[in-house]
């Protein structure tokens, strides 16, 4: 019964805090600070979740989870490697590729370009790149003896070319480079027809292109060989272990590579930003909770006579503590609820909000030259929301202990005497 009385009195004190305007302002500041910290923390965590999702579903859906490539010579029996990969639990599929490295001319100079020769039938087992280009462009890549090329949209815009235009790729002349009579290999130009563009939204749009694998093989004089084998795994974090298991079972020298070497810094950066922002915004919430301490300390001084009357009427000192704990908890609870609702609404519409701000101000938050995507993603995780709300509420509860303890130490005689 005494606990219910304490809760009721704490509620009455909370509603009556408007009697002192300064206390009301400090109380409002504490509630607003908690709400702002909670909302921003939910939005930031949702953005980090969005980056992780795009990294796994978009970038790692196109970039190989792992790959084997020849050291001094082309890989001749790629099908045998694919068969070995199928026997390893955790590896989903394997597909061959041929890599060409060259330069394309653009206004103001040249740009490096990595061209992948792919077999469309095999490639769709390990990559979702077909989802980011038109069906006609994907069909053109299946025409094995044609000099078709599919560019990233960003590169096509930088070069100022459209579908159907010609593109020259400058590469070292293989025959001249292998000739004993030539000290320096000369460059040779290879002409391609732009069959389409893919729009992944990021750095790959500017540095990667796709051509039919057989045509790439004819350029490098590989005949039946390939540059290597791309592997797709079930769990991306198992890629390093699985590619080593596959590579060590082969009889030829091979380079082993996986996404943690080529793209792992992105994942580490995302995790670092997540941790740093969590700590920073948790400190913001903690500062807001200090305002609760200030509010309650002043409330205790303002309610000295009421506390003294309750004590003389027989209320226990623990119940007095509960009164002010309830008052401070209501501040924290209101801030958590307001911040939670606002944070969830913003997080669910973060991509649209960011896009609208970019259009309004004519700026770009994420540049494809720097990041692997050029838009701000978001994925709301309710587990993160509950974690943030619990963290903020617990911190607000802890901030009530000292003022509540001071209230319980009030001496009725001195308080009623006005001392």
N, C-alpha and C positions, 0 to 999 in steps of 0.2 A: 504493500500500500504506500509506504514511504517513497519507493522508487517512482511510482506513478505520480505522486505529489510533486516530486522533484522535477519530473519531466514537464508536468503542467506549469509549475512555477517558472521553469526555464523558458518554456514557450511564451509565457506572459512577459517575462523580462525581455525576450527577443523582440516581441511586438512593441514593447514600450521603450525601446532604445531610441525612438525618435524624439524623446523628451529632451535629449541633449544633442544639439545639432552637430557638434564636433565629433562626438562619439559616433553619430550616424554616418558622418563622412568617412571616418576611418573604417567603420564596418563595411560601408559600400566599397571602399578601395580594396579591402581584403577580399570581398566576394568577387569583385571585378578582376582582381589579379589572379585568383584561383581559376576563374572561368577562362580568362585569356590564356593562361598557361596550359590548362587542360585542352582547350580547343586547338591551340597551335601544335601541341604535342601529338594529338590525334592526326592532324593534317600532315605533319612531317613524317610520322610513322607510316601513314597511308601512302605518301609519296615514295618512301623507301621501299615499301612492299610493291608498289607499281614498277619501280626500277628493277627489282628482283624478278618480277613476272616477265617484264619485257626482255630482260637479259636471258632468261631461260626459254621463253616461248618464241621470242622473235629472233634475237641474235643467235642463240645456241640452236635454234631451229634451222638456221641457215649455215652458220659456221660449223665445221666438223667438231663433234665431241672429241674425237681423237683421229689420228691418221698415221699411216706408215708410208714412208717415201724412200725411194732408192738412194743409195749413197753415191756410188760411182757409175752406176748404170741404171737404165730403166728397170722397173719391176716387170718381169716377163709372165709370171703365172699369177695374175691377180685373182683369178677364180679359185685357185687353191687356197689363197689367203682368206678369201671370203668363206670358203668351206670350213676352214679352221676356226674362223670367227664364229660361225654358226654353232660350233660345238661348245663354246664358252658361255656359261650362264651369265646373263647380264648384258651381253651384246645382242642388239636387236637386228642390225643389218650392216652390210658393208658394200661399198660401191667404188669403182675405179675413177681416177681423174688424171688429167694431164694439165700441168701448169705452165703457162707462158708468162714471161715477164718482159715488159717493153715500155715504150714511151708513146704518148699521143700528144699531138701539138694542139695547144689552145692559145687564145689571145694572150700575149705576153710571155710565152715560153712553152715548155713541155711539162707534162705530168706523168708520173709513173702509174702504170696500170697492171694489175694482176688479172690475167685472163685464165679462167678455168674451162678446160675442155671436159664436157660431161656427156654421159650416156643417159638420156632422159628417163629411160625405163629403170635404170639402176639408181639414178640420183634421187628419184622421188621416194626411195626407201630410206634415205638418210637425211634428206633435206626437205624443207617446205618452201623453197624458193619459188616454186610454181604458183603459190598462192599470191605472190606479190608481183606477178606479171600477167599479161593477158594470155588467154588460151592460144591465140594465134602466134604469139611470140614463143611460147613453149613448144608449139608444133614446129616452128621454124628450126628450133634447136635439135629436133629429132631428124632433120634432113642432114644425114651424116656427111655428105660430100659437098655441101654448100658452105660458102664463106659468110654465113650469117653470124651476127653478134648481138647480144642483148646487153645493154648498158644500164647502169644505175641512172635514175632520173636526175639526180644532182649533177652527175658527170655530163650527161647529155645537155643539160642547160648550160653548164660551164663551157662546153665546147660549141654550143650554139647549133646543134644538129638535131634533126628529127628522124622519125622512122622512115626508112627508104633511102636516106643519105649514105654516102660512103665515108669510111673511116680508115685512116692509115695507122698501122701499128709498127713502130720502129723497134727492131730487135737485132741482136748481134747475128751476123751471117754465120750459120752453123758450119758450112763448108770452109769458109775463110778462117774461122776460129780454130778449126781442127787441122788446117793446113800447116805443114812444117815450114813452108816458104814465107808465111805471113807472120810477122811479129805481132801485129795488132789486128784483131778481127774488125772488119768493116760492118757498118750497120746496113740492114736490109729492111725494106718497107713491105709490109703485107697489108693487102686491101681487104676490108670487110664491109658488108652491107648491114646497116643497123636494122635489125628485124623487129625490135621492140625495146621497151625499157621496163625495169622493175623498180618499184618504189618501196624500199624497206624503211627509209627514214633514218639516216645516220651516216656514219663514216663509210660503210660498205657501198653506199650509193655513189661515192666519189672515187673509189679505188678498185672496184671489182667489176668484171664483165664475164659473160658466159658465151662459149662457142661450142659447136658439135665436137665431140671427142675425136672422131676419126679425122676431121679436118685439122685439128690441133696436132694429131699424131703425124699427119703428112708434112706439116711444117717442120717438126722436130726430127723427122725421119725415124720414128720409133717403130713403125710397122705394127707388131702385135703388143709392144710394151706400153706401159703407162708410167706416169710419174709416181703414183702411189695409190693407196687405198684409204678412203674415208670411212670411218666407223661411227655408228650411232649406238649409244648405250641406253639402258633403261633408266639408270640413276646417274645424273651427270657428275656427281661427286665421286663416283666409282670409276670414272674414265681413266685416271692415271694408272690405277692398279690393273684394269682390264687390258689396256693397250700394252702394258709391259708383259702381261701374261701371253698375249697374242704375239707380240714381237719376239719374245724369247723362244717361241716354239718354231720360228722360221729358220731356214738354212742359209739365208743370204743376209748381208749387212743392210740394215734399214735404220733410217732415222725414226725415232718415236716422238710423237708430239701429241699434246692434248690441249683442251681449251683453257686449262688453268695456267698454261704458259703463255698463251696468246691473248686471252681475255680475262685471266684471273685477277689482274689488277683492278678491273671494273668491279668485280664482286667484293674485293677487299675494301675498295673505296666506299662502296655502298654501306658495308657493315661498319666502317669507321665513322662515316657521317651519322649513321643511325645511333651509335653509342654516344658520340659527342653531343648530338642534339638532344638525346634523352637526358644526359647529365645536365646540360645547360638549362633545358626547360624544366627539369626537376628542381633546379636551383631557383628558377623563376617562381615556381609554385611555393617553394620553401620561403622565399622572401614575402610572398603574399600571405603565407601563414603567420609570419611574424607580425603582420598587421592585426591578425586575430588576437595575438598576445596583447598588443597595445589596446585593442578594443576592449578586451575583457578586463585588463588591469584598470582602465578608466571606468568601466562599468562597475567593477567591484567597489571602487572609491565612491562612485555615484550612488550605489545601493547599500552603503554601510548601515544606514538605519533599518532598512528592510531586512538585511541579514541578521542584525541584532535582534529584531522582533521575532524572526523565525527561530533563532536559537533560544530565546527566552520562552518561546511556546513549546520547546521540547524537540525541535528538529535536530537530528544528528548531524555532526560535522561532515560525515561522508555524504549525506544527502545535500548539504550545502555545496559540496564539491560537484555533485552530479548536476545541480542547477546550472552552474556556469559551464560545465562540460557540454551540457545539452545546448546552451546558448551558442557556444563556439562551434559545436558540431553542425548546428543549423546554418551558420554562415558558410562552413565548408561544404555542406550538402547542397545548398543553393548554388554555390559557385561551380561545383562538380556537375550538377544537372544542366545549368545554363551552358557551361563550356562543352559538355558532352553533346548536347543537342546541336549547338552551333558547329562544333568540330565535325560531327558526322555529316551534317548537311553540306559543309564546304568540301569535305573529303570525297563525298559521292559525286560532286560536280567540279572537282578540281581541274580536270582537263579542259572542260568547257570554259570555266572561269579564266584559266590561264590563256586559252586561245582568244577569248574576247578581249582581254587586256592587251595581248600582243597586237591584235587588229586595231584596237583603239589608239594605242601609243606608237604603233609602227616599229616595235622592237621584237627581238627574238630572245626568249629566256635561255634556250638550249641551242647551241650551234652544232650542226652535223659535222663540222670540221673538228670539233673537240669531243663531243659525246657520241655514243653509239645510237642515239635517237635524237630527233629534233622536236620533240613535244614532251610535255610534262605529264607523266602517267600517274595513276592513283589506283590503289586497291585497298578498300576498307576491310580490315580484319577485326571482327568484333572482340576477339581475344585481346587485341591491343587496346581497344576501347575500355574494356572492363579492367585491364591492368592499370591503365592510366587513372581511371576513376577511383579504383581502390587505393592506389598510391597517394593520390591527392587527398582523399578523405582521411586516410590514416595519418598523413602529415598534419592535416587540420586538427584531428583529434589530439595528437601529441602536443600541439601548440596550446591546447586548453589546460593542460595539467598544472602548470605553474600558477596561472592566475586563479584557477579553481582552488588550488591548495592554499593560496594566500587568503582567499575568501573564507575558507574553513577555519582559518586562524584568527578571525575577527573576534575581538573581545566585546561582548554586548554592552557592558557597563561604560567602557570608553567610547564606543560608537554612539550610544544614546546620550552620553554627556557632551557630545559634539567635539571630542578630542581626537 
